[in-house]
């Protein structure tokens, strides 16, 4: 082989190697795809799911980071293998086509008529209808409610017979069980419960009639509805044509013994045929429904129900505070009326003490004025005598000093006499004033303690 042929052969070998590498398909990385209602697409791995949020590890441009997305913002989730993130490109990203039918979730969380409000449900149901969703999923998590609210909700479900509405139950007890029973398809969480509970403002007979009517309309065994309100009824599960059938009595697998009310766990609801399947999350409910995948239809129904519940809770809190304030004011008024006679006595005593105090202060002021007048007279007499001594001729200086000394001694003697005469009176009046002040202080404290009660 000539030296001229070597470069050409090396180039040809390099081209063959590049072609072989190009022929190897790109390795696909395991992961999930989440699409938001605004079109944003995240590719990576879902780490955590709750009824309210989805936490996801996102793989993008060779980096990893975590995002938390509200379920209200989720349009669809596709699980499984997804291609690795492409290199940066100026081309617009391709729009992800939602997989499977679309579902529209509406929550009924909390007491029916309390947090789960019929007016908000009507708006959410109208929004679901407008969304053209294939399935409307009622997320039921309620321990009961009022008769009026339950009747309205059941009536709305009856009016929406043209829609495919399924119940996904975490808790449906008492009147809330009527919501689940009214739906032709019921699915449950593994730890969910359906059945007996407090009837709220319903009697046991009225609750039984409500549940039986709902079961009939939903196509479910009415014996189950009766067992939720009749402690004497015994129920068992038999098998007919490889399907579970609820029967009255003890023939079959025991479901309810006499003496209690029926509350089905999620597993029991499936085993007795009331529920068609179980799922731990609403998003994964498509599996027991026999769907390979589905996607969430964008809509405001969930947010409407949550916001209405929040406003209702705030309104109830304000009402309770206002009621507490009014009750406190009423108790205060009643208490003041009860202590009014005693307050009147204290006020009368205070008035008497104040009058005595004013009289004592007036006597003190009069005594002080008389004392000041006498003091002034003594000083004036002394000054007059001193002026007279200064005007006189004194041949004997010794006599002049003696006269001055006598004048001072006379002045001091008279001042001392005034102190002895007025002092006891002033001390008596001051003592009386201190005593009256002490009485007034005690009465005021007594009044404060009395009025601060209640």
BELRA-V513906 format. One record per helix or strand of 3 or more residues. SS is the DSSP state (H for helix, E for strand). FROM is the first residue (numbers start at 0). LEN is the number of residues. If there is no record, write none. Layout:
SS,FROM,LEN  SS,FROM,LEN
//
This chain:
H,2,21  E,28,8  E,40,9  E,52,8  E,62,8  H,70,3  E,73,9  E,100,9  H,117,14  E,134,8  H,146,13  E,164,9  H,175,7  E,184,11  H,203,15  H,221,6  E,234,6  E,242,6  E,252,4  E,262,3  H,265,6  H,282,4  E,293,3  H,300,91  H,396,55
//
